[in-house]
Amino acid sequence: FDCSFENCLTGIKETSTGACGRIENCSFTNSGTFQMTGIYLIGSIPTINGCAFNACDTGVFFEGSYYAPRESGIYDSSFQMCEVAVETRSANPRVQNCDFYMNAVGIKCHNDSNANLSVNASNSFRNTGKNIQFLGDDGYHS
C-alpha cells in the first residue's frame, strides 16, 4: 500500500501461482532511460487498485494467470505515456475504471488471453497508437 517506485527495472514482481494479494495506491514512474515494468506477474492476479503508471515500458505484465478470483484485476488506475500499459500472455485479468492516456498501446493481448473488459468496465482510452491490440503469437505457448 502507498508505495512509490521510480527509475527501476521492475517495481513489483510476483511469481506465485494463485497469489491474490492487493497492490494499492502505488506509483510507478520512469523518468530515466530504463525499460521499466511497473508490475510483473507470473501465475497470479492480485487486486491492483488506485495505482499510477507513468512512462513505463510496460505498466502491468500478466503471464500464465488463468485463475482470477472475483475481485482480481486492475481497478481505478491510470496509465500515461507507457509503451504498453497492460500486457497479457495466457492471462485473464479484469480491467475496470482505468484511464489510458498517451500510451503507444493501451492493452496488448497475446494468444490465450482474455482481458475482461465487459459489463460496465468504464475504461477511458486516449492513446497515441492502439487502444487494444490482439496478437496471435502462434510461436508462444505457456
C-alpha positions as CSV (number, residue, x, y, z in Angstrom):
1,F,0.0,0.0,0.0
2,D,1.1,3.6,-0.7
3,C,4.4,2.8,-2.3
4,S,6.4,4.7,-4.9
5,F,8.7,3.1,-7.5
6,E,10.9,5.3,-9.6
7,N,13.5,4.5,-12.3
8,C,13.9,0.8,-11.6
9,L,13.8,-2.2,-13.9
10,T,10.8,-3.8,-12.1
11,G,8.7,-2.2,-9.4
12,I,6.9,-5.3,-8.1
13,K,7.4,-8.9,-9.2
14,E,5.2,-11.7,-8.1
15,T,5.7,-15.2,-9.4
16,S,3.5,-17.2,-7.0
17,T,0.7,-19.3,-8.6
18,G,-2.7,-18.4,-7.1
19,A,-1.4,-15.4,-5.1
20,C,-4.2,-12.9,-4.7
21,G,-2.8,-10.0,-2.7
22,R,-3.5,-6.3,-3.0
23,I,-1.4,-3.6,-4.6
24,E,-3.0,-0.3,-3.8
25,N,-2.2,3.4,-4.2
26,C,1.2,2.9,-5.6
27,S,3.0,4.9,-8.3
28,F,5.4,3.6,-10.9
29,T,7.4,6.3,-12.7
30,N,10.2,6.1,-15.2
31,S,11.9,9.4,-15.8
32,G,15.2,7.8,-16.9
33,T,16.2,5.7,-19.8
34,F,15.2,2.3,-18.2
35,Q,12.9,-0.2,-19.7
36,M,10.8,-0.3,-16.6
37,T,8.0,-2.7,-15.9
38,G,5.8,-1.4,-13.1
39,I,4.2,-4.7,-12.0
40,Y,5.4,-8.1,-13.4
41,L,3.1,-11.1,-12.6
42,I,3.6,-14.7,-13.4
43,G,0.8,-17.1,-12.3
44,S,-1.0,-14.6,-10.1
45,I,-3.7,-11.9,-10.5
46,P,-3.8,-9.7,-7.4
47,T,-6.1,-6.8,-7.0
48,I,-4.4,-3.6,-8.3
49,N,-6.3,-0.5,-7.2
50,G,-5.7,3.2,-7.5
51,C,-2.2,2.9,-9.0
52,A,-0.5,5.3,-11.4
53,F,1.9,4.2,-14.1
54,N,3.9,6.9,-15.8
55,A,6.3,6.4,-18.8
56,C,6.9,2.7,-18.1
57,D,7.9,0.4,-20.9
58,T,5.2,-1.9,-19.6
59,G,2.8,-0.8,-16.9
60,V,1.4,-4.2,-15.8
61,F,2.5,-7.6,-17.3
62,F,0.5,-10.7,-16.7
63,E,1.7,-14.2,-17.7
64,G,0.1,-17.6,-17.1
65,S,-2.5,-16.1,-14.8
66,Y,-5.7,-18.0,-15.6
67,Y,-7.2,-18.2,-12.2
68,A,-8.9,-14.9,-11.5
69,P,-10.9,-14.6,-8.3
70,R,-13.9,-12.2,-8.4
71,E,-12.1,-9.1,-7.3
72,S,-8.8,-9.7,-9.0
73,G,-7.6,-7.4,-11.8
74,I,-6.8,-3.7,-12.3
75,Y,-9.2,-1.1,-10.9
76,D,-9.3,2.8,-10.8
77,S,-5.7,3.1,-12.1
78,S,-4.1,5.4,-14.6
79,F,-1.5,4.7,-17.4
80,Q,0.2,7.6,-19.0
81,M,2.9,7.7,-21.7
82,C,3.8,4.0,-21.4
83,E,5.0,1.9,-24.4
84,V,2.4,-0.8,-23.4
85,A,0.1,0.0,-20.5
86,V,-1.2,-3.6,-19.8
87,E,0.2,-6.8,-21.5
88,T,-1.4,-10.2,-21.1
89,R,0.1,-13.6,-22.1
90,S,-2.2,-16.6,-21.2
91,A,-3.9,-14.4,-18.6
92,N,-7.5,-13.3,-17.8
93,P,-7.4,-10.1,-15.8
94,R,-10.4,-7.8,-15.2
95,V,-9.7,-4.1,-16.2
96,Q,-12.2,-1.6,-14.9
97,N,-12.4,2.2,-14.4
98,C,-8.9,2.8,-15.7
99,D,-7.6,5.7,-17.7
100,F,-5.3,5.0,-20.6
101,Y,-3.7,8.2,-21.9
102,M,-0.9,8.8,-24.5
103,N,0.3,5.2,-24.4
104,A,1.6,3.6,-27.6
105,V,-0.6,0.6,-26.8
106,G,-3.3,0.5,-24.2
107,I,-3.9,-3.2,-23.7
108,K,-1.9,-5.9,-25.6
109,C,-3.5,-9.4,-25.5
110,H,-1.4,-12.3,-26.7
111,N,-2.5,-15.8,-27.5
112,D,-4.7,-17.5,-24.8
113,S,-5.5,-14.2,-23.2
114,N,-8.9,-12.8,-22.4
115,A,-8.8,-9.4,-20.7
116,N,-12.2,-8.9,-19.1
117,L,-13.4,-5.5,-20.4
118,S,-17.1,-6.3,-20.4
119,V,-20.1,-5.3,-18.3
120,N,-19.6,-1.7,-17.1
121,A,-15.9,-1.8,-17.4
122,S,-15.9,2.1,-18.0
123,N,-12.3,2.4,-19.1
124,S,-11.2,5.5,-21.0
125,F,-8.8,5.0,-23.9
126,R,-7.0,8.0,-25.4
127,N,-3.8,6.6,-26.7
128,T,-1.3,7.6,-29.4
129,G,-1.2,4.2,-31.1
130,K,-3.5,1.3,-30.5
131,N,-6.1,1.2,-27.7
132,I,-6.4,-2.6,-27.7
133,Q,-4.1,-4.9,-29.7
134,F,-4.7,-8.6,-30.2
135,L,-1.7,-10.8,-31.3
136,G,-1.9,-14.4,-32.5
137,D,1.7,-15.4,-31.4
138,D,1.5,-18.9,-32.8
139,G,5.0,-19.5,-31.6
140,Y,4.2,-18.6,-28.0
141,H,2.9,-21.3,-25.6
142,S,2.9,-21.1,-21.8
